[in-house]
Amino acid sequence: MAVAQKVQSRLTLVLDDGYDLVTGKKVYMTKSFRNVKPDATTNNLFAIVLAINPLQKRSLYTIERTDDAIISRE
């Protein structure tokens, strides 16, 4: 049986950057924070985003978390 051990996490804020003047499509900008503790809970990360969000010029569209893990045999 295989097991996965989280080794690193990244928190990404996806921000609304308006509309493309040529195509009229929505444009998004991202801000990423690396070296997030892998054992940080979703509630902890959400609280951090709520604290950081007022410092942003653009409005928050969504929040993403990316985890990297090492997979090995048990």
C-alpha positions as a Python dict, from the first residue, in 0.01 Angstrom:
ca = {
    (1, 'M'): (0, 0, 0),
    (2, 'A'): (123, 351, -81),
    (3, 'V'): (111, 655, 146),
    (4, 'A'): (151, 1026, 73),
    (5, 'Q'): (335, 1264, 304),
    (6, 'K'): (277, 1637, 248),
    (7, 'V'): (610, 1816, 229),
    (8, 'Q'): (522, 2162, 101),
    (9, 'S'): (217, 2382, 39),
    (10, 'R'): (149, 2700, -158),
    (11, 'L'): (-135, 2948, -109),
    (12, 'T'): (-249, 3139, -418),
    (13, 'L'): (-485, 3435, -431),
    (14, 'V'): (-658, 3477, -766),
    (15, 'L'): (-747, 3844, -809),
    (16, 'D'): (-990, 4012, -1050),
    (17, 'D'): (-786, 4231, -1287),
    (18, 'G'): (-1076, 4363, -1497),
    (19, 'Y'): (-1137, 4295, -1864),
    (20, 'D'): (-905, 4261, -2162),
    (21, 'L'): (-957, 4568, -2383),
    (22, 'V'): (-918, 4370, -2705),
    (23, 'T'): (-1111, 4050, -2636),
    (24, 'G'): (-1344, 4169, -2360),
    (25, 'K'): (-1263, 3856, -2158),
    (26, 'K'): (-1210, 3860, -1783),
    (27, 'V'): (-845, 3885, -1674),
    (28, 'Y'): (-710, 3743, -1349),
    (29, 'M'): (-386, 3802, -1163),
    (30, 'T'): (-234, 3567, -906),
    (31, 'K'): (-29, 3623, -592),
    (32, 'S'): (134, 3314, -444),
    (33, 'F'): (279, 3253, -102),
    (34, 'R'): (523, 2963, -83),
    (35, 'N'): (647, 2770, 217),
    (36, 'V'): (305, 2744, 379),
    (37, 'K'): (313, 2486, 657),
    (38, 'P'): (173, 2162, 513),
    (39, 'D'): (-22, 2097, 834),
    (40, 'A'): (-198, 2438, 823),
    (41, 'T'): (-574, 2389, 830),
    (42, 'T'): (-814, 2531, 574),
    (43, 'N'): (-961, 2758, 842),
    (44, 'N'): (-614, 2893, 928),
    (45, 'L'): (-541, 2974, 566),
    (46, 'F'): (-882, 3135, 516),
    (47, 'A'): (-824, 3358, 821),
    (48, 'I'): (-488, 3465, 676),
    (49, 'V'): (-650, 3549, 342),
    (50, 'L'): (-915, 3757, 519),
    (51, 'A'): (-635, 3952, 689),
    (52, 'I'): (-431, 3999, 369),
    (53, 'N'): (-721, 4076, 135),
    (54, 'P'): (-778, 4440, 243),
    (55, 'L'): (-415, 4513, 149),
    (56, 'Q'): (-480, 4415, -215),
    (57, 'K'): (-574, 4671, -480),
    (58, 'R'): (-776, 4414, -674),
    (59, 'S'): (-1077, 4220, -547),
    (60, 'L'): (-1040, 3856, -453),
    (61, 'Y'): (-1185, 3610, -702),
    (62, 'T'): (-1083, 3278, -545),
    (63, 'I'): (-831, 3108, -315),
    (64, 'E'): (-622, 2807, -415),
    (65, 'R'): (-404, 2573, -213),
    (66, 'T'): (-148, 2348, -377),
    (67, 'D'): (12, 2065, -179),
    (68, 'D'): (322, 1872, -280),
    (69, 'A'): (367, 1526, -138),
    (70, 'I'): (612, 1240, -144),
    (71, 'I'): (451, 907, -224),
    (72, 'S'): (614, 595, -89),
    (73, 'R'): (538, 244, 23),
    (74, 'E'): (403, 198, 369),
}
